[in-house]
Amino acid sequence: MMKKRDIIVIGSSAGGVYALQKLVASLPENLAASIFIVQHLAPGSKSILPAILSSKGHLTALHPEDGELIRHGYIYIAPPDFHMLIEGDKILVKKGPKENRFRPSIDALFRSAAYNYGPRVIGVVLTGMLDDGTSGMWSVKRLGGLGIIQEPEDAQYPAMPANVLEYVKVDYIAPLSEITSLLSNLSQESIPATASSLKAELQKSELERMKLEIDTAALRNAFERGIMEIGELSPLTCPECHGVLVKLKEGTLIRYRCHTGHSYQASTLLASLAESVEMKLWEALKNLEETVMLLEESAKEDESNNDIVIAQDLYKKAKIGRERAVKLREFIFDQGV
């Protein structure tokens, strides 16, 4: 029997809850496919997304347990602060390293689906900010799957689908209102023989790298498994743990991953570094102003003890500190930090 495209992976972020409700509302009750969704949510939040999506359509939505078997006709949603991965006929739910500063990660889900199911996968990236989903969609396409993005002009937040479009040649660009029918039709198609052979044609090193990245998200020791050998060593360090980063290339897309497992697309790494610079500048300003307060407090104490010379010296140092703090504050404001 010819295999069908029965693994649908969907990624969304800002504006995604509304988009997902619209998407699932018209999915058929007899859909012969399994749907996996990563929607970015606050780590400490209690997600009611399964209940929301179950009430909007014909399919049951749920947060899967680690090791749960995959079933057709169900919508599996990544729990907050956990990666959801596919391994064989099971779902893994793991608290692995963040990717693009997110856990759950769209990239991690898409990559694991592509590696395990190749051309049976349909990847969908909806509304959202930044760039999670781009690397994952590249993997889906690389292993023979289909790629769909929400038309950026149709998305409440266009950055995520637009970023995919910049780096990946997707199969369909559609408004949200048309994606449901696309999924229903595509999931009934048989997979062409040419798509089924793609995995065998990939270089062993590329498949090994993909597997290692999946294992890293699944909390299998990245360092011991040789993660520093999957790319080119870079002079940059991870904003999260300050570990050394290796540079990876996927077509024209450049990514970075550290030896503990954190992963960044170049644009997300830039945003993280800018955030780190901002934090350090404000910390420096805080330290300067605290120094001024301590100097002035000490000077007043010395004045009360008639140590005038020492007090004047401390007041002088406090004045210099104030001038430096004013200049640093002006620099921060000028930089738009």
C-alpha positions as CSV (number, residue, x, y, z in Angstrom):
1,M,0.0,0.0,0.0
2,M,1.3,3.5,-0.9
3,K,2.1,5.6,2.1
4,K,0.2,8.9,2.8
5,R,1.2,12.2,4.2
6,D,-0.1,11.5,7.6
7,I,2.2,13.4,9.9
8,I,1.2,17.1,10.2
9,V,3.5,19.4,12.3
10,I,2.4,22.9,13.0
11,G,4.3,25.8,14.6
12,S,2.9,29.1,15.8
13,S,3.7,31.8,18.3
14,A,2.3,35.3,18.7
15,G,-1.3,35.3,17.5
16,G,-1.2,31.6,17.2
17,V,-4.0,30.6,19.6
18,Y,-6.6,32.4,17.4
19,A,-5.0,31.0,14.2
20,L,-5.0,27.4,15.6
21,Q,-8.7,27.7,16.5
22,K,-9.6,28.7,13.0
23,L,-7.4,26.0,11.5
24,V,-8.8,23.0,13.5
25,A,-12.4,24.1,13.3
26,S,-12.9,22.7,9.8
27,L,-10.6,19.6,10.0
28,P,-12.7,16.5,9.2
29,E,-13.6,14.0,11.9
30,N,-12.1,11.1,9.9
31,L,-8.7,12.8,9.2
32,A,-6.3,9.9,8.6
33,A,-3.3,11.8,10.0
34,S,-1.8,12.8,13.3
35,I,-1.3,16.5,14.1
36,F,1.5,17.9,16.3
37,I,1.5,21.5,17.4
38,V,4.0,23.7,19.1
39,Q,2.5,27.0,20.3
40,H,4.9,29.2,22.2
41,L,3.5,29.8,25.7
42,A,5.0,31.2,28.9
43,P,7.0,28.5,30.8
44,G,5.1,28.8,34.0
45,S,1.6,29.0,32.5
46,K,-1.0,26.3,32.7
47,S,-2.1,25.5,29.2
48,I,-5.8,25.2,28.4
49,L,-5.0,25.0,24.7
50,P,-6.1,21.3,24.3
51,A,-9.5,22.1,25.8
52,I,-9.9,25.2,23.5
53,L,-9.0,23.3,20.3
54,S,-11.0,20.2,21.3
55,S,-14.1,22.5,21.7
56,K,-13.6,24.2,18.3
57,G,-13.4,21.2,16.1
58,H,-14.0,17.5,15.6
59,L,-10.7,16.1,16.8
60,T,-9.5,15.5,20.3
61,A,-6.5,17.7,21.4
62,L,-4.3,16.8,24.3
63,H,-0.9,17.2,25.9
64,P,0.8,13.9,25.3
65,E,2.7,11.9,28.0
66,D,6.3,11.0,27.4
67,G,6.4,7.7,25.4
68,E,2.8,8.0,24.3
69,L,1.9,6.1,21.1
70,I,1.0,8.1,18.0
71,R,-2.6,7.8,16.8
72,H,-4.4,9.1,13.8
73,G,-7.2,11.6,14.4
74,Y,-5.6,13.2,17.4
75,I,-4.0,16.7,17.9
76,Y,-0.9,16.5,20.1
77,I,0.2,19.8,21.7
78,A,3.5,20.4,23.3
79,P,3.2,21.2,27.1
80,P,4.6,24.6,28.2
81,D,8.4,24.5,28.8
82,F,8.8,21.0,27.3
83,H,10.0,19.9,23.8
84,M,7.7,17.6,22.0
85,L,9.6,15.2,19.7
86,I,8.7,12.2,17.5
87,E,10.7,9.0,17.7
88,G,9.5,6.0,15.8
89,D,5.8,5.5,16.7
90,K,6.1,7.3,20.0
91,I,6.0,10.9,21.3
92,L,8.8,12.2,23.5
93,V,8.2,15.0,26.0
94,K,11.5,16.3,27.3
95,K,12.9,19.3,29.0
96,G,16.0,19.6,26.8
97,P,18.0,22.7,26.0
98,K,16.2,25.7,24.5
99,E,16.3,26.3,20.8
100,N,16.0,29.9,19.5
101,R,15.4,30.8,23.2
102,F,12.2,28.6,23.2
103,R,11.1,25.4,24.9
104,P,9.0,23.9,23.3
105,S,10.8,24.5,20.0
106,I,9.1,24.3,16.6
107,D,12.5,23.5,15.0
108,A,13.0,20.5,17.4
109,L,9.6,19.0,16.6
110,F,9.9,19.5,12.8
111,R,13.4,18.1,12.7
112,S,12.4,15.0,14.6
113,A,9.3,14.4,12.4
114,A,11.4,14.9,9.2
115,Y,14.1,12.4,10.4
116,N,11.6,9.7,11.4
117,Y,8.9,10.1,8.7
118,G,10.5,11.9,5.8
119,P,8.0,12.5,2.9
120,R,5.1,11.6,5.2
121,V,5.5,14.9,6.9
122,I,3.6,18.2,6.2
123,G,5.1,21.2,7.9
124,V,3.1,24.3,8.6
125,V,4.3,27.6,10.0
126,L,1.8,30.1,11.1
127,T,1.8,33.6,12.7
128,G,4.6,34.5,15.1
129,M,7.6,36.7,15.8
130,L,11.3,36.0,15.2
131,D,12.4,32.8,13.4
132,D,11.6,29.5,15.2
133,G,10.4,27.0,12.5
134,T,12.8,28.0,9.7
135,S,15.5,25.4,10.4
136,G,12.8,22.8,11.1
137,M,11.0,23.5,7.9
138,W,14.4,23.2,6.1
139,S,14.7,19.7,7.5
140,V,11.1,18.8,6.5
141,K,11.9,19.8,2.9
142,R,15.3,18.2,2.9
143,L,13.8,14.8,3.7
144,G,11.0,15.0,1.1
145,G,8.1,16.5,3.2
146,L,5.9,19.3,2.1
147,G,6.1,22.9,3.5
148,I,3.2,25.3,4.0
149,I,3.4,28.8,5.4
150,Q,0.6,31.2,6.3
151,E,0.7,34.1,3.8
152,P,2.7,36.7,5.8
153,E,0.3,39.5,4.8
154,D,-2.5,37.3,6.3
155,A,-0.7,36.6,9.6
156,Q,-1.2,38.7,12.6
157,Y,2.5,38.6,13.2
158,P,4.3,37.9,9.8
159,A,7.9,37.4,10.9
160,M,7.9,33.6,11.4
161,P,6.4,32.7,8.0
162,A,8.3,35.4,6.3
163,N,11.6,34.1,7.7
164,V,10.8,30.6,6.5
165,L,10.1,32.0,3.0
166,E,13.5,33.7,3.0
167,Y,15.4,30.5,3.5
168,V,13.2,27.6,2.4
169,K,11.5,26.9,-0.8
170,V,8.1,25.9,0.5
171,D,5.3,24.2,-1.5
172,Y,2.4,26.4,-0.5
173,I,1.9,30.0,0.7
174,A,-1.8,30.4,1.7
175,P,-4.1,32.4,3.8
176,L,-5.2,30.8,7.0
177,S,-8.7,30.2,5.5
178,E,-7.2,27.9,2.9
179,I,-4.7,25.9,4.9
180,T,-7.3,23.5,6.4
181,S,-8.5,22.3,3.0
182,L,-4.9,22.0,1.9
183,L,-4.1,19.7,4.8
184,S,-7.2,17.6,4.2
185,N,-6.4,17.1,0.6
186,L,-2.6,16.6,0.9
187,S,-3.1,14.0,3.7
188,Q,-5.0,11.8,1.3
189,E,-2.3,11.9,-1.4
190,S,0.1,9.0,-1.9
191,I,3.8,9.8,-1.6
192,P,5.7,9.9,-4.9
193,A,8.6,7.3,-5.1
194,T,11.1,10.1,-5.7
195,A,10.3,11.7,-2.4
196,S,10.6,8.3,-0.5
197,S,14.2,7.9,-1.7
198,L,15.6,11.3,-0.5
199,K,16.8,10.1,2.9
200,A,19.0,7.4,1.3
201,E,20.6,10.0,-0.9
202,L,21.6,12.3,1.9
203,Q,25.2,12.2,3.2
204,K,25.7,10.1,6.3
205,S,27.2,13.0,8.1
206,E,24.1,15.2,7.5
207,L,21.8,12.5,8.9
208,E,24.1,11.9,11.9
209,R,24.1,15.6,12.6
210,M,20.3,15.7,12.4
211,K,20.0,12.7,14.7
212,L,22.4,14.2,17.2
213,E,20.4,17.5,17.3
214,I,17.2,15.5,18.0
215,D,19.0,13.5,20.7
216,T,20.2,16.8,22.3
217,A,16.6,18.1,22.5
218,A,15.7,14.7,24.0
219,L,18.2,15.2,26.9
220,R,20.7,12.7,25.6
221,N,24.2,14.0,26.5
222,A,25.2,16.4,23.7
223,F,28.8,16.8,24.6
224,E,29.6,13.1,25.1
225,R,27.9,12.4,21.7
226,G,30.3,14.7,19.9
227,I,28.2,17.8,19.4
228,M,31.3,20.0,19.0
229,E,32.2,18.1,15.8
230,I,29.0,18.7,13.9
231,G,29.9,22.2,12.7
232,E,32.7,24.8,12.4
233,L,34.0,26.2,15.7
234,S,33.2,29.9,16.0
235,P,34.6,32.6,18.2
236,L,31.2,33.3,19.7
237,T,29.7,32.1,23.0
238,C,26.2,31.1,24.0
239,P,24.2,33.9,25.6
240,E,22.5,31.4,27.8
241,C,25.3,29.4,29.3
242,H,28.4,31.0,27.8
243,G,29.6,27.8,26.2
244,V,31.5,27.7,22.9
245,L,29.3,27.8,19.8
246,V,29.7,25.8,16.6
247,K,28.4,27.2,13.3
248,L,26.0,25.1,11.2
249,K,24.8,25.7,7.6
250,E,21.5,24.5,6.2
251,G,21.4,25.8,2.6
252,T,21.8,29.6,3.1
253,L,20.6,29.4,6.6
254,I,23.3,29.8,9.4
255,R,22.7,28.5,12.9
256,Y,24.8,28.1,16.0
257,R,24.7,25.4,18.7
258,C,26.7,25.2,22.0
259,H,28.2,22.1,23.6
260,T,25.5,22.0,26.2
261,G,22.8,22.0,23.5
262,H,21.3,25.5,23.1
263,S,20.7,26.5,19.5
264,Y,20.2,29.8,17.7
265,Q,19.5,31.0,14.2
266,A,21.9,33.9,13.4
267,S,19.1,36.5,13.9
268,T,18.0,35.1,17.2
269,L,21.6,35.0,18.4
270,L,22.0,38.6,17.5
271,A,18.9,39.5,19.4
272,S,20.2,37.5,22.4
273,L,23.6,39.3,22.3
274,A,21.9,42.7,22.1
275,E,19.8,41.7,25.1
276,S,22.9,40.7,27.0
277,V,24.6,44.0,26.1
278,E,21.6,45.9,27.4
279,M,21.6,43.9,30.7
280,K,25.3,44.6,31.2
281,L,25.0,48.3,30.5
282,W,22.1,48.7,33.0
283,E,24.1,46.6,35.5
284,A,27.1,48.9,35.0
285,L,24.9,51.9,35.6
286,K,23.5,50.4,38.8
287,N,27.0,49.7,40.1
288,L,28.1,53.2,39.4
289,E,25.1,54.8,41.2
290,E,25.5,52.4,44.1
291,T,29.2,53.4,44.3
292,V,28.2,57.1,44.4
293,M,25.7,56.4,47.2
294,L,28.2,54.5,49.3
295,L,30.9,57.2,48.8
296,E,28.5,60.0,49.9
297,E,27.3,58.0,52.9
298,S,30.9,57.4,53.9
299,A,31.8,61.0,53.4
300,K,28.9,62.2,55.7
301,E,30.0,59.7,58.3
302,D,33.6,61.1,58.2
303,E,32.3,64.7,58.3
304,S,30.4,63.8,61.5
305,N,33.7,62.5,62.9
306,N,35.5,65.7,61.9
307,D,37.6,63.8,59.3
308,I,37.2,66.7,56.8
309,V,40.1,65.8,54.5
310,I,38.9,62.2,54.0
311,A,35.3,63.4,53.6
312,Q,36.3,65.9,50.9
313,D,38.2,63.2,49.0
314,L,35.2,60.9,49.1
315,Y,32.8,63.7,47.9
316,K,35.2,64.3,45.0
317,K,35.2,60.7,44.0
318,A,31.4,60.6,44.3
319,K,31.2,63.6,42.0
320,I,33.3,61.9,39.4
321,G,31.1,58.8,39.8
322,R,28.0,60.9,39.2
323,E,29.4,62.4,36.1
324,R,30.3,59.0,34.7
325,A,26.8,57.7,35.6
326,V,25.2,60.6,33.7
327,K,27.3,59.9,30.6
328,L,26.6,56.2,30.7
329,R,22.8,56.8,31.1
330,E,23.0,59.2,28.1
331,F,24.9,56.6,26.1
332,I,22.3,54.0,26.9
333,F,19.5,56.3,25.8
334,D,21.3,57.3,22.6
335,Q,21.7,53.6,21.7
336,G,17.9,53.1,22.2
337,V,18.6,50.4,24.8
